[in-house]
Amino acid sequence: MIEAGGGAPGAEGRLDAELLRELGVGEAKATLLQFSSAFCAPCRAVRRVSSEVAGMVPGVQHVEVDAESHLDAVRALGIWRTPTLLVLDGEGRVAKRATGVPGKPQLIAALGEVL
Amino acid sequence: MELDPRGQRFAATLTSIVLIVVLATGWGWLALVQAVVFAITAADPRRGPYAYVYRALVRPRLGPPTETEPIPPVRFAQLVGFGFLAVASVGYLGDLPSLGVVFTAFGLLAAFLNAAFGLCLGCEAYLAIKRLSSAKSA
């Protein structure tokens, strides 16, 4: 399920540049930022969909983060479950947030609003 | 090495049946047997007693799986199940049947959700538990 970006502190504005650097999010027109954990069966499906979409749509990068080793970021972003996928725009704003496994068409549509 | 997800669903179904019998009869030794089954399966899901039953009786009729799943989530879920049933056995065998009923019911809920919907409750809660527990120590 893909929702509007709201809910996380700072969702209206840009995420802290330091935080993004720590998570390994580089410059891109759009980023699919995936939070995973070792005990998460659907994380693999999200990885597959996200990397396929990132390979298909120019300017999009997929970054997967182990939630457990970035608990500060997890708290700052209001993440409670894995998998959670954030769609960031080129300025580092959270445009959309998906928990569970998003469909490829929904993900492409969400990116369409960002790019 | 990965697992056949249908084997996990089958094991969760057997677990649900065992736990319903435990709840119906209040038989503490059966709760303890299920706790041991969880412990063995947590150590290695391929050597779990229910996995042998699945491979011997069910899998030959189904053919090879079209998809496999990673092992760590399964082990974690079995460990959660072990925790519930260990407490439940202590309850039943230590003359605290209400403790036994409550923790067997937790175990049944988790096993039933897994059997019916493939949903792993412990895996869903893992990050939330991690967030809360490390907030306390920080």
gemmi code that builds the backbone of each chain (N, CA, C; Angstrom):
import gemmi

chains = {
    "A": [
        ("MET", (0.850, -1.193, 0.000), (0.000, 0.000, 0.000), (0.882, 1.237, 0.000)),
        ("ILE", (0.615, 2.139, -0.923), (1.428, 3.354, -1.033), (0.599, 4.546, -0.547)),
        ("GLU", (1.174, 5.284, 0.388), (0.485, 6.455, 0.922), (1.287, 7.693, 0.591)),
        ("ALA", (0.640, 8.858, 0.834), (1.368, 10.116, 0.720), (2.471, 10.105, 1.772)),
        ("GLY", (3.473, 10.962, 1.547), (4.683, 10.890, 2.372), (4.503, 11.204, 3.831)),
        ("GLY", (3.388, 11.827, 4.216), (3.214, 12.352, 5.578), (3.435, 11.322, 6.664)),
        ("GLY", (3.466, 11.796, 7.896), (3.594, 10.863, 9.006), (4.951, 10.973, 9.663)),
        ("ALA", (5.991, 11.094, 8.880), (7.324, 11.195, 9.476), (7.642, 12.655, 9.758)),
        ("PRO", (8.370, 12.919, 10.866), (8.827, 14.273, 11.102), (9.717, 14.690, 9.938)),
        ("GLY", (9.529, 15.882, 9.482), (10.356, 16.359, 8.383), (9.884, 15.857, 7.035)),
        ("ALA", (8.723, 15.190, 7.008), (8.236, 14.698, 5.738), (7.876, 15.848, 4.804)),
        ("GLU", (7.480, 16.967, 5.388), (7.133, 18.141, 4.581), (8.389, 18.712, 3.926)),
        ("GLY", (9.469, 18.747, 4.709), (10.696, 19.346, 4.203), (11.702, 18.294, 3.782)),
        ("ARG", (12.904, 18.746, 3.549), (13.954, 17.809, 3.154), (14.443, 17.031, 4.350)),
        ("LEU", (14.867, 15.817, 4.078), (15.505, 15.049, 5.140), (16.911, 15.604, 5.349)),
        ("ASP", (17.369, 15.457, 6.543), (18.700, 15.899, 6.917), (19.753, 15.275, 5.990)),
        ("ALA", (20.611, 16.124, 5.430), (21.629, 15.644, 4.481), (22.566, 14.633, 5.143)),
        ("GLU", (22.860, 14.909, 6.405), (23.733, 14.007, 7.177), (23.113, 12.607, 7.279)),
        ("LEU", (21.803, 12.604, 7.569), (21.061, 11.346, 7.705), (21.099, 10.564, 6.392)),
        ("LEU", (20.876, 11.272, 5.283), (20.865, 10.605, 3.986), (22.240, 10.039, 3.661)),
        ("ARG", (23.283, 10.797, 4.016), (24.646, 10.328, 3.740), (24.919, 9.051, 4.534)),
        ("GLU", (24.467, 9.073, 5.782), (24.667, 7.910, 6.639), (23.980, 6.655, 6.073)),
        ("LEU", (22.829, 6.872, 5.452), (22.085, 5.743, 4.897), (22.615, 5.329, 3.529)),
        ("GLY", (23.556, 6.110, 3.006), (24.143, 5.765, 1.709), (23.307, 6.210, 0.527)),
        ("VAL", (22.486, 7.259, 0.736), (21.659, 7.771, -0.359), (22.448, 8.852, -1.095)),
        ("GLY", (22.864, 8.563, -2.314), (23.607, 9.536, -3.117), (22.670, 10.421, -3.909)),
        ("GLU", (23.256, 11.295, -4.720), (22.477, 12.185, -5.586), (21.722, 11.379, -6.635)),
        ("ALA", (20.443, 11.655, -6.784), (19.671, 11.051, -7.869), (18.390, 11.846, -8.018)),
        ("LYS", (17.752, 11.724, -9.183), (16.498, 12.455, -9.395), (15.406, 11.895, -8.489)),
        ("ALA", (15.503, 10.596, -8.223), (14.565, 9.973, -7.279), (15.241, 8.753, -6.663)),
        ("THR", (14.877, 8.480, -5.408), (15.484, 7.351, -4.699), (14.386, 6.473, -4.120)),
        ("LEU", (14.525, 5.170, -4.320), (13.676, 4.208, -3.621), (14.486, 3.732, -2.420)),
        ("LEU", (14.123, 4.229, -1.248), (14.877, 3.915, -0.029), (14.135, 2.819, 0.731)),
        ("GLN", (14.736, 1.621, 0.750), (14.059, 0.458, 1.341), (14.663, 0.118, 2.691)),
        ("PHE", (13.796, -0.029, 3.697), (14.224, -0.487, 5.020), (13.859, -1.954, 5.163)),
        ("SER", (14.875, -2.772, 5.438), (14.681, -4.221, 5.535), (15.206, -4.707, 6.873)),
        ("SER", (14.880, -5.955, 7.205), (15.502, -6.567, 8.370), (15.750, -8.036, 8.067)),
        ("ALA", (16.582, -8.642, 8.893), (16.990, -10.022, 8.635), (15.801, -10.981, 8.701)),
        ("PHE", (14.799, -10.641, 9.513), (13.683, -11.559, 9.729), (12.468, -11.148, 8.934)),
        ("CYS", (12.666, -10.718, 7.712), (11.579, -10.155, 6.943), (11.473, -10.940, 5.658)),
        ("ALA", (10.420, -11.748, 5.555), (10.270, -12.559, 4.349), (9.895, -11.712, 3.123)),
        ("PRO", (8.958, -10.738, 3.232), (8.587, -9.992, 2.014), (9.627, -8.970, 1.550)),
        ("CYS", (10.694, -8.765, 2.349), (11.699, -7.775, 1.944), (12.310, -8.135, 0.598)),
        ("ARG", (12.443, -9.431, 0.350), (13.072, -9.841, -0.891), (12.221, -9.459, -2.104)),
        ("ALA", (10.911, -9.587, -1.948), (10.013, -9.212, -3.051), (10.100, -7.711, -3.323)),
        ("VAL", (10.197, -6.914, -2.243), (10.313, -5.461, -2.413), (11.628, -5.134, -3.113)),
        ("ARG", (12.696, -5.846, -2.730), (14.005, -5.632, -3.368), (13.910, -5.905, -4.872)),
        ("ARG", (13.216, -6.992, -5.206), (13.106, -7.367, -6.618), (12.354, -6.296, -7.404)),
        ("VAL", (11.186, -5.895, -6.884), (10.374, -4.884, -7.580), (11.150, -3.575, -7.694)),
        ("SER", (11.773, -3.145, -6.582), (12.442, -1.849, -6.579), (13.633, -1.825, -7.528)),
        ("SER", (14.419, -2.895, -7.522), (15.602, -2.850, -8.381), (15.200, -2.964, -9.847)),
        ("GLU", (14.113, -3.673, -10.109), (13.618, -3.721, -11.496), (13.169, -2.348, -11.964)),
        ("VAL", (12.417, -1.660, -11.084), (11.918, -0.333, -11.448), (13.086, 0.645, -11.590)),
        ("ALA", (14.070, 0.549, -10.676), (15.230, 1.440, -10.759), (16.022, 1.194, -12.039)),
        ("GLY", (16.044, -0.058, -12.488), (16.734, -0.364, -13.727), (15.980, 0.108, -14.963)),
        ("MET", (14.669, 0.256, -14.809), (13.817, 0.603, -15.953), (13.676, 2.102, -16.144)),
        ("VAL", (13.557, 2.827, -15.019), (13.259, 4.261, -15.090), (14.570, 5.028, -14.908)),
        ("PRO", (14.976, 5.831, -15.882), (16.244, 6.545, -15.768), (16.226, 7.551, -14.619)),
        ("GLY", (17.355, 7.695, -13.942), (17.483, 8.692, -12.871), (17.023, 8.185, -11.512)),
        ("VAL", (16.584, 6.919, -11.452), (16.089, 6.387, -10.180), (17.114, 5.426, -9.579)),
        ("GLN", (17.427, 5.598, -8.307), (18.312, 4.649, -7.638), (17.543, 3.902, -6.536)),
        ("HIS", (17.983, 2.678, -6.296), (17.391, 1.874, -5.221), (18.444, 1.682, -4.142)),
        ("VAL", (18.121, 2.085, -2.913), (19.049, 1.929, -1.794), (18.348, 1.092, -0.739)),
        ("GLU", (18.985, -0.020, -0.325), (18.390, -0.867, 0.706), (19.212, -0.740, 1.982)),
        ("VAL", (18.516, -0.517, 3.085), (19.160, -0.264, 4.362), (18.703, -1.317, 5.363)),
        ("ASP", (19.625, -1.812, 6.184), (19.256, -2.714, 7.265), (18.722, -1.875, 8.424)),
        ("ALA", (17.424, -1.983, 8.676), (16.768, -1.112, 9.653), (17.411, -1.222, 11.037)),
        ("GLU", (17.759, -2.452, 11.397), (18.261, -2.702, 12.736), (19.569, -1.965, 13.018)),
        ("SER", (20.399, -1.805, 11.989), (21.674, -1.124, 12.224), (21.561, 0.380, 12.034)),
        ("HIS", (20.353, 0.889, 11.750), (20.142, 2.340, 11.639), (18.908, 2.749, 12.439)),
        ("LEU", (18.896, 2.381, 13.714), (17.678, 2.617, 14.514), (17.372, 4.106, 14.686)),
        ("ASP", (18.401, 4.959, 14.718), (18.147, 6.399, 14.850), (17.373, 6.918, 13.644)),
        ("ALA", (17.809, 6.488, 12.462), (17.117, 6.902, 11.239), (15.704, 6.324, 11.221)),
        ("VAL", (15.575, 5.083, 11.672), (14.272, 4.418, 11.711), (13.292, 5.203, 12.587)),
        ("ARG", (13.794, 5.695, 13.730), (12.942, 6.507, 14.610), (12.630, 7.843, 13.965)),
        ("ALA", (13.669, 8.489, 13.410), (13.478, 9.817, 12.813), (12.461, 9.763, 11.679)),
        ("LEU", (12.405, 8.643, 10.975), (11.529, 8.540, 9.812), (10.189, 7.884, 10.155)),
        ("GLY", (10.008, 7.537, 11.428), (8.722, 6.966, 11.845), (8.450, 5.598, 11.253)),
        ("ILE", (9.480, 4.778, 11.132), (9.311, 3.443, 10.546), (9.133, 2.415, 11.663)),
        ("TRP", (8.075, 1.589, 11.511), (7.777, 0.570, 12.529), (7.835, -0.833, 11.986)),
        ("ARG", (7.722, -0.966, 10.676), (7.642, -2.309, 10.100), (8.616, -2.427, 8.948)),
        ("THR", (9.076, -3.653, 8.721), (9.800, -3.915, 7.491), (8.966, -4.887, 6.663)),
        ("PRO", (8.965, -4.775, 5.350), (9.640, -3.733, 4.589), (8.859, -2.420, 4.554)),
        ("THR", (9.581, -1.294, 4.664), (8.999, 0.012, 4.366), (9.829, 0.628, 3.254)),
        ("LEU", (9.140, 1.155, 2.257), (9.831, 1.760, 1.116), (9.459, 3.235, 1.056)),
        ("LEU", (10.479, 4.113, 1.082), (10.234, 5.544, 0.944), (10.634, 5.961, -0.469)),
        ("VAL", (9.795, 6.775, -1.082), (10.148, 7.348, -2.386), (10.608, 8.771, -2.128)),
        ("LEU", (11.891, 9.038, -2.360), (12.449, 10.372, -2.138), (12.575, 11.089, -3.473)),
        ("ASP", (12.310, 12.408, -3.459), (12.555, 13.167, -4.680), (14.019, 13.620, -4.710)),
        ("GLY", (14.373, 14.358, -5.750), (15.772, 14.740, -5.957), (16.317, 15.635, -4.862)),
        ("GLU", (15.423, 16.283, -4.090), (15.850, 17.177, -3.015), (15.906, 16.460, -1.670)),
        ("GLY", (15.556, 15.189, -1.656), (15.572, 14.442, -0.406), (14.304, 14.617, 0.419)),
        ("ARG", (13.184, 14.887, -0.260), (11.896, 14.935, 0.449), (11.192, 13.598, 0.297)),
        ("VAL", (10.481, 13.169, 1.361), (9.721, 11.908, 1.284), (8.418, 12.189, 0.548)),
        ("ALA", (8.304, 11.684, -0.671), (7.102, 11.927, -1.465), (6.042, 10.862, -1.182)),
        ("LYS", (6.482, 9.627, -1.027), (5.547, 8.517, -0.781), (6.182, 7.540, 0.173)),
        ("ARG", (5.310, 6.754, 0.798), (5.780, 5.744, 1.729), (4.924, 4.504, 1.513)),
        ("ALA", (5.571, 3.354, 1.395), (4.837, 2.102, 1.188), (5.283, 1.099, 2.229)),
        ("THR", (4.326, 0.466, 2.918), (4.671, -0.672, 3.772), (4.157, -1.925, 3.083)),
        ("GLY", (4.871, -3.013, 3.229), (4.514, -4.224, 2.508), (5.073, -4.161, 1.097)),
        ("VAL", (4.551, -5.019, 0.233), (5.110, -5.135, -1.112), (4.267, -4.321, -2.093)),
        ("PRO", (4.820, -3.227, -2.654), (4.054, -2.441, -3.626), (4.085, -3.123, -4.990)),
        ("GLY", (3.052, -2.893, -5.780), (3.044, -3.408, -7.148), (3.940, -2.544, -8.016)),
        ("LYS", (4.468, -3.142, -9.078), (5.343, -2.385, -9.971), (4.627, -1.178, -10.576)),
        ("PRO", (3.383, -1.330, -11.068), (2.701, -0.162, -11.655), (2.493, 0.969, -10.644)),
        ("GLN", (2.138, 0.616, -9.388), (1.942, 1.655, -8.371), (3.238, 2.401, -8.120)),
        ("LEU", (4.336, 1.645, -8.083), (5.630, 2.249, -7.806), (6.036, 3.180, -8.944)),
        ("ILE", (5.798, 2.755, -10.157), (6.142, 3.594, -11.315), (5.267, 4.852, -11.309)),
        ("ALA", (3.985, 4.681, -10.948), (3.090, 5.844, -10.873), (3.572, 6.817, -9.801)),
        ("ALA", (4.000, 6.272, -8.647), (4.489, 7.132, -7.564), (5.730, 7.894, -8.013)),
        ("LEU", (6.589, 7.234, -8.765), (7.801, 7.897, -9.266), (7.442, 8.969, -10.285)),
        ("GLY", (6.389, 8.698, -11.051), (5.944, 9.664, -12.055), (5.606, 11.005, -11.433)),
        ("GLU", (5.077, 10.994, -10.218), (4.721, 12.250, -9.550), (5.956, 12.971, -9.041)),
        ("VAL", (7.053, 12.249, -8.885), (8.267, 12.818, -8.309), (9.193, 13.364, -9.397)),
        ("LEU", (9.290, 12.615, -10.492), (10.254, 12.966, -11.546), (9.757, 14.129, -12.401)),
    ],
    "B": [
        ("MET", (21.051, -22.154, 0.733), (19.991, -23.130, 0.985), (18.723, -22.418, 1.451)),
        ("GLU", (17.624, -22.688, 0.789), (16.377, -22.037, 1.141), (15.304, -23.086, 1.428)),
        ("LEU", (14.157, -22.608, 1.884), (13.103, -23.517, 2.317), (11.923, -23.491, 1.353)),
        ("ASP", (11.193, -24.600, 1.352), (9.941, -24.685, 0.616), (8.858, -24.043, 1.499)),
        ("PRO", (8.296, -22.897, 1.071), (7.337, -22.199, 1.952), (6.103, -23.041, 2.276)),
        ("ARG", (5.757, -23.981, 1.387), (4.578, -24.812, 1.667), (4.829, -25.705, 2.871)),
        ("GLY", (6.114, -26.064, 3.091), (6.466, -26.849, 4.268), (6.198, -26.069, 5.553)),
        ("GLN", (6.464, -24.750, 5.525), (6.221, -23.920, 6.710), (4.727, -23.816, 6.992)),
        ("ARG", (3.938, -23.663, 5.914), (2.488, -23.579, 6.092), (1.975, -24.892, 6.676)),
        ("PHE", (2.507, -26.004, 6.181), (2.097, -27.320, 6.676), (2.458, -27.464, 8.156)),
        ("ALA", (3.700, -27.064, 8.498), (4.148, -27.164, 9.892), (3.280, -26.283, 10.788)),
        ("ALA", (2.926, -25.090, 10.290), (2.092, -24.188, 11.087), (0.698, -24.789, 11.295)),
        ("THR", (0.198, -25.525, 10.287), (-1.109, -26.176, 10.419), (-1.048, -27.267, 11.489)),
        ("LEU", (-0.013, -28.106, 11.416), (0.151, -29.148, 12.442), (0.276, -28.513, 13.831)),
        ("THR", (1.086, -27.438, 13.917), (1.268, -26.747, 15.193), (-0.077, -26.248, 15.723)),
        ("SER", (-0.893, -25.665, 14.837), (-2.203, -25.161, 15.268), (-3.049, -26.283, 15.850)),
        ("ILE", (-3.042, -27.444, 15.174), (-3.843, -28.578, 15.661), (-3.356, -29.015, 17.042)),
        ("VAL", (-2.023, -29.156, 17.191), (-1.456, -29.561, 18.486), (-1.864, -28.565, 19.568)),
        ("LEU", (-1.797, -27.256, 19.247), (-2.089, -26.251, 20.274), (-3.576, -26.221, 20.631)),
        ("ILE", (-4.446, -26.524, 19.647), (-5.881, -26.609, 19.954), (-6.115, -27.766, 20.935)),
        ("VAL", (-5.425, -28.900, 20.691), (-5.557, -30.045, 21.603), (-5.055, -29.661, 22.998)),
        ("VAL", (-3.922, -28.926, 23.055), (-3.391, -28.497, 24.357), (-4.434, -27.640, 25.084)),
        ("LEU", (-5.027, -26.689, 24.357), (-6.022, -25.806, 24.987), (-7.237, -26.592, 25.450)),
        ("ALA", (-7.655, -27.573, 24.638), (-8.870, -28.324, 24.957), (-8.657, -29.255, 26.147)),
        ("THR", (-7.452, -29.838, 26.245), (-7.237, -30.855, 27.275), (-6.434, -30.339, 28.471)),
        ("GLY", (-5.698, -29.199, 28.269), (-4.834, -28.709, 29.338), (-3.686, -29.652, 29.647)),
        ("TRP", (-3.266, -30.377, 28.610), (-2.236, -31.406, 28.759), (-0.853, -30.751, 28.671)),
        ("GLY", (-0.214, -30.579, 29.853), (1.053, -29.866, 29.927), (2.195, -30.533, 29.192)),
        ("TRP", (2.202, -31.880, 29.199), (3.313, -32.585, 28.533), (3.277, -32.373, 27.034)),
        ("LEU", (2.066, -32.262, 26.486), (1.965, -32.010, 25.040), (2.485, -30.603, 24.720)),
        ("ALA", (2.202, -29.655, 25.614), (2.735, -28.295, 25.435), (4.260, -28.335, 25.447)),
        ("LEU", (4.807, -29.152, 26.317), (6.268, -29.274, 26.402), (6.823, -29.911, 25.118)),
        ("VAL", (6.135, -30.928, 24.603), (6.565, -31.556, 23.342), (6.593, -30.505, 22.229)),
        ("GLN", (5.543, -29.684, 22.167), (5.502, -28.651, 21.121), (6.634, -27.642, 21.325)),
        ("ALA", (6.953, -27.310, 22.566), (8.070, -26.399, 22.840), (9.374, -26.991, 22.314)),
        ("VAL", (9.552, -28.311, 22.516), (10.770, -28.977, 22.031), (10.799, -28.975, 20.494)),
        ("VAL", (9.630, -29.224, 19.878), (9.550, -29.176, 18.407), (9.975, -27.789, 17.909)),
        ("PHE", (9.466, -26.735, 18.556), (9.855, -25.362, 18.182), (11.362, -25.176, 18.327)),
        ("ALA", (11.925, -25.682, 19.417), (13.357, -25.480, 19.673), (14.200, -26.165, 18.596)),
        ("ILE", (13.834, -27.392, 18.239), (14.595, -28.121, 17.204), (14.480, -27.388, 15.869)),
        ("THR", (13.249, -26.949, 15.546), (13.035, -26.284, 14.261), (13.743, -24.931, 14.219)),
        ("ALA", (13.819, -24.259, 15.373), (14.540, -22.982, 15.417), (16.030, -23.203, 15.176)),
        ("ALA", (16.563, -24.318, 15.691), (17.979, -24.610, 15.499), (18.267, -24.901, 14.031)),
        ("ASP", (17.404, -25.664, 13.377), (17.554, -25.930, 11.948), (16.198, -26.323, 11.360)),
        ("PRO", (15.546, -25.400, 10.634), (14.195, -25.667, 10.129), (14.100, -26.922, 9.268)),
        ("ARG", (15.206, -27.329, 8.609), (15.126, -28.518, 7.760), (15.073, -29.788, 8.581)),
        ("ARG", (15.518, -29.714, 9.846), (15.506, -30.900, 10.709), (14.346, -30.899, 11.682)),
        ("GLY", (13.430, -29.944, 11.547), (12.262, -29.910, 12.425), (11.423, -31.160, 12.208)),
        ("PRO", (10.841, -31.708, 13.290), (10.020, -32.927, 13.157), (8.913, -32.793, 12.121)),
        ("TYR", (8.262, -31.618, 12.070), (7.173, -31.462, 11.109), (7.703, -31.375, 9.684)),
        ("ALA", (8.961, -30.924, 9.546), (9.566, -30.862, 8.210), (9.777, -32.271, 7.658)),
        ("TYR", (10.118, -33.222, 8.543), (10.275, -34.616, 8.090), (8.929, -35.170, 7.623)),
        ("VAL", (7.878, -34.888, 8.390), (6.546, -35.357, 8.005), (6.172, -34.772, 6.647)),
        ("TYR", (6.442, -33.478, 6.483), (6.116, -32.807, 5.222), (6.846, -33.468, 4.052)),
        ("ARG", (8.160, -33.695, 4.233), (8.951, -34.255, 3.136), (8.541, -35.690, 2.820)),
        ("ALA", (8.147, -36.426, 3.867), (7.801, -37.833, 3.647), (6.411, -37.984, 3.037)),
        ("LEU", (5.448, -37.203, 3.497), (4.054, -37.457, 3.132), (3.468, -36.454, 2.140)),
        ("VAL", (3.853, -35.177, 2.269), (3.141, -34.151, 1.502), (3.890, -33.759, 0.237)),
        ("ARG", (5.178, -33.471, 0.390), (5.928, -32.937, -0.742), (5.930, -33.857, -1.972)),
        ("PRO", (6.021, -35.199, -1.796), (5.992, -36.059, -2.989), (4.722, -35.885, -3.814)),
        ("ARG", (3.635, -35.469, -3.164), (2.382, -35.275, -3.899), (2.306, -33.918, -4.570)),
        ("LEU", (3.127, -32.964, -4.081), (3.018, -31.592, -4.584), (4.015, -31.294, -5.702)),
        ("GLY", (5.140, -32.001, -5.713), (6.176, -31.659, -6.678), (7.047, -30.537, -6.150)),
        ("PRO", (8.091, -30.166, -6.923), (9.034, -29.159, -6.430), (8.372, -27.778, -6.299)),
        ("PRO", (8.859, -26.960, -5.360), (8.262, -25.636, -5.160), (8.625, -24.689, -6.302)),
        ("THR", (7.723, -23.756, -6.601), (8.028, -22.744, -7.621), (8.812, -21.594, -7.002)),
        ("GLU", (8.674, -21.426, -5.677), (9.408, -20.370, -5.002), (9.978, -20.908, -3.703)),
        ("THR", (11.090, -20.350, -3.261), (11.642, -20.748, -1.970), (11.723, -19.511, -1.093)),
        ("GLU", (11.924, -19.724, 0.211), (12.034, -18.559, 1.092), (13.283, -18.673, 1.957)),
        ("PRO", (13.826, -17.521, 2.399), (15.040, -17.539, 3.214), (14.783, -18.117, 4.598)),
        ("ILE", (15.845, -18.626, 5.225), (15.716, -19.341, 6.491), (15.593, -18.426, 7.723)),
        ("PRO", (16.329, -17.293, 7.822), (16.315, -16.546, 9.094), (14.935, -16.138, 9.610)),
        ("PRO", (13.986, -15.671, 8.768), (12.673, -15.316, 9.324), (11.987, -16.523, 9.956)),
        ("VAL", (12.144, -17.695, 9.331), (11.506, -18.909, 9.846), (12.091, -19.272, 11.206)),
        ("ARG", (13.407, -19.205, 11.301), (14.051, -19.538, 12.582), (13.592, -18.592, 13.676)),
        ("PHE", (13.511, -17.307, 13.325), (13.076, -16.323, 14.316), (11.654, -16.619, 14.793)),
        ("ALA", (10.765, -16.931, 13.842), (9.375, -17.223, 14.198), (9.291, -18.447, 15.114)),
        ("GLN", (10.118, -19.461, 14.831), (10.109, -20.671, 15.656), (10.619, -20.366, 17.069)),
        ("LEU", (11.578, -19.439, 17.129), (12.117, -19.048, 18.427), (11.047, -18.340, 19.267)),
        ("VAL", (10.257, -17.475, 18.609), (9.148, -16.812, 19.300), (8.160, -17.863, 19.796)),
        ("GLY", (7.850, -18.848, 18.930), (6.946, -19.930, 19.309), (7.487, -20.712, 20.496)),
        ("PHE", (8.785, -20.958, 20.467), (9.411, -21.675, 21.584), (9.220, -20.899, 22.890)),
        ("GLY", (9.439, -19.575, 22.836), (9.268, -18.741, 24.031), (7.860, -18.883, 24.613)),
        ("PHE", (6.853, -18.763, 23.738), (5.453, -18.872, 24.183), (5.186, -20.229, 24.816)),
        ("LEU", (5.605, -21.293, 24.123), (5.250, -22.640, 24.606), (6.077, -23.058, 25.810)),
        ("ALA", (7.300, -22.512, 25.927), (8.093, -22.803, 27.128), (7.365, -22.249, 28.351)),
        ("VAL", (6.881, -20.996, 28.245), (6.134, -20.408, 29.367), (4.845, -21.187, 29.616)),
        ("ALA", (4.162, -21.568, 28.514), (2.908, -22.315, 28.657), (3.134, -23.650, 29.375)),
        ("SER", (4.222, -24.354, 29.013), (4.473, -25.650, 29.680), (4.749, -25.458, 31.160)),
        ("VAL", (5.533, -24.414, 31.490), (5.792, -24.130, 32.903), (4.471, -23.880, 33.620)),
        ("GLY", (3.576, -23.150, 32.951), (2.270, -22.864, 33.542), (1.477, -24.125, 33.816)),
        ("TYR", (1.317, -24.970, 32.760), (0.506, -26.176, 32.908), (1.116, -27.156, 33.916)),
        ("LEU", (2.437, -27.371, 33.782), (3.076, -28.393, 34.627), (3.335, -27.881, 36.032)),
        ("GLY", (3.392, -26.533, 36.177), (3.665, -25.956, 37.488), (2.395, -25.520, 38.207)),
        ("ASP", (1.252, -26.061, 37.757), (-0.007, -25.798, 38.435), (-0.457, -24.344, 38.343)),
        ("LEU", (-0.123, -23.684, 37.234), (-0.639, -22.347, 36.948), (-1.357, -22.400, 35.601)),
        ("PRO", (-2.486, -23.125, 35.526), (-3.112, -23.390, 34.224), (-3.490, -22.120, 33.456)),
        ("SER", (-3.813, -21.017, 34.171), (-4.203, -19.810, 33.429), (-3.022, -19.269, 32.623)),
        ("LEU", (-1.813, -19.365, 33.184), (-0.605, -18.969, 32.454), (-0.452, -19.848, 31.203)),
        ("GLY", (-0.681, -21.152, 31.393), (-0.603, -22.085, 30.270), (-1.585, -21.724, 29.170)),
        ("VAL", (-2.829, -21.422, 29.563), (-3.869, -21.112, 28.572), (-3.498, -19.852, 27.792)),
        ("VAL", (-3.060, -18.795, 28.509), (-2.779, -17.515, 27.851), (-1.650, -17.670, 26.826)),
        ("PHE", (-0.561, -18.326, 27.237), (0.584, -18.405, 26.325), (0.361, -19.420, 25.195)),
        ("THR", (-0.406, -20.489, 25.471), (-0.768, -21.394, 24.382), (-1.649, -20.656, 23.376)),
        ("ALA", (-2.542, -19.797, 23.879), (-3.425, -19.039, 22.985), (-2.611, -18.085, 22.107)),
        ("PHE", (-1.600, -17.422, 22.688), (-0.703, -16.577, 21.883), (-0.059, -17.399, 20.768)),
        ("GLY", (0.468, -18.560, 21.163), (1.134, -19.429, 20.196), (0.179, -19.874, 19.102)),
        ("LEU", (-1.055, -20.195, 19.505), (-2.051, -20.643, 18.529), (-2.380, -19.520, 17.555)),
        ("LEU", (-2.543, -18.303, 18.068), (-2.850, -17.162, 17.202), (-1.759, -17.001, 16.142)),
        ("ALA", (-0.496, -17.013, 16.599), (0.621, -16.813, 15.673), (0.695, -17.958, 14.655)),
        ("ALA", (0.522, -19.204, 15.130), (0.609, -20.357, 14.232), (-0.552, -20.346, 13.241)),
        ("PHE", (-1.743, -19.961, 13.726), (-2.907, -19.948, 12.848), (-2.751, -18.900, 11.749)),
        ("LEU", (-2.277, -17.696, 12.113), (-2.075, -16.650, 11.102), (-1.075, -17.115, 10.046)),
        ("ASN", (-0.047, -17.827, 10.498), (0.950, -18.338, 9.566), (0.349, -19.415, 8.655)),
        ("ALA", (-0.421, -20.331, 9.258), (-0.992, -21.432, 8.483), (-2.006, -20.910, 7.465)),
        ("ALA", (-2.862, -19.974, 7.900), (-3.966, -19.548, 7.049), (-3.536, -18.488, 6.041)),
        ("PHE", (-2.665, -17.559, 6.461), (-2.356, -16.423, 5.582), (-0.879, -16.292, 5.251)),
        ("GLY", (-0.034, -17.188, 5.773), (1.399, -17.055, 5.521), (1.990, -15.840, 6.206)),
        ("LEU", (1.288, -15.296, 7.207), (1.764, -14.101, 7.890), (2.602, -14.484, 9.105)),
        ("CYS", (3.805, -13.923, 9.178), (4.695, -14.206, 10.306), (4.630, -13.048, 11.293)),
        ("LEU", (3.890, -13.298, 12.394), (3.628, -12.237, 13.365), (4.917, -11.732, 14.016)),
        ("GLY", (5.774, -12.677, 14.413), (7.032, -12.295, 15.057), (7.913, -11.446, 14.146)),
        ("CYS", (7.882, -11.791, 12.837), (8.713, -11.031, 11.893), (8.186, -9.612, 11.730)),
        ("GLU", (6.844, -9.471, 11.718), (6.225, -8.151, 11.597), (6.600, -7.284, 12.792)),
        ("ALA", (6.629, -7.916, 13.970), (6.834, -7.151, 15.202), (8.312, -6.914, 15.494)),
        ("TYR", (9.191, -7.611, 14.756), (10.614, -7.610, 15.108), (11.208, -6.211, 15.208)),
        ("LEU", (10.981, -5.377, 14.182), (11.594, -4.047, 14.179), (11.013, -3.184, 15.305)),
        ("ALA", (9.703, -3.288, 15.507), (9.065, -2.511, 16.575), (9.641, -2.890, 17.937)),
        ("ILE", (9.835, -4.194, 18.157), (10.413, -4.659, 19.429), (11.836, -4.115, 19.586)),
        ("LYS", (12.574, -4.171, 18.481), (13.958, -3.681, 18.474), (13.996, -2.183, 18.797)),
        ("ARG", (13.088, -1.420, 18.187), (13.018, 0.016, 18.417), (12.773, 0.310, 19.884)),
        ("LEU", (11.786, -0.381, 20.446), (11.384, -0.109, 21.825), (12.437, -0.579, 22.820)),
        ("SER", (13.012, -1.762, 22.559), (13.947, -2.295, 23.550), (15.253, -1.505, 23.568)),
        ("SER", (15.680, -1.009, 22.406), (16.946, -0.269, 22.427), (16.725, 1.167, 22.890)),
        ("ALA", (15.477, 1.672, 22.810), (15.175, 3.005, 23.318), (15.335, 3.006, 24.831)),
        ("LYS", (14.963, 1.881, 25.455), (15.063, 1.790, 26.910), (16.518, 1.792, 27.382)),
        ("SER", (17.351, 1.038, 26.635), (18.737, 0.923, 27.084), (19.545, 2.158, 26.725)),
        ("ALA", (19.094, 2.948, 25.727), (19.869, 4.100, 25.268), (19.805, 5.262, 26.257)),
    ],
}
model = gemmi.Model(1)
for chain_id, residues in chains.items():
    chain = gemmi.Chain(chain_id)
    for i, (resn, *xyz) in enumerate(residues, 1):
        res = gemmi.Residue()
        res.name, res.seqid = resn, gemmi.SeqId(i, " ")
        for name, pos in zip(("N", "CA", "C"), xyz):
            atom = gemmi.Atom()
            atom.name, atom.element = name, gemmi.Element(name[0])
            atom.pos, atom.b_iso = gemmi.Position(*pos), 0.0
            res.add_atom(atom)
        chain.add_residue(res)
    model.add_chain(chain)
structure = gemmi.Structure()
structure.add_model(model)
structure.setup_entities()
